[in-house]
């Protein structure tokens, strides 16, 4: 039962980071550059998610490290 709780907690944390990450990116851009005035909506959230994914690249690697 404890393993299930840990797994569900990990999934919840990952989901929160996935949802909040682009919003924090938009917020930080609005704070640094007030003239941008980027609105908070689904389109700008998806755009921030996309650009963050492009800039960070693949995080997970499934190559064997020998």
Buried (B, 14 or more C-beta within 10 A) or exposed (E): EEEEEEEEEEEEEEEEEEEEBBBEBBBEBBEEEEEEEBEEEEEBBEBBBEEEEEEEEEEEEEEEEE
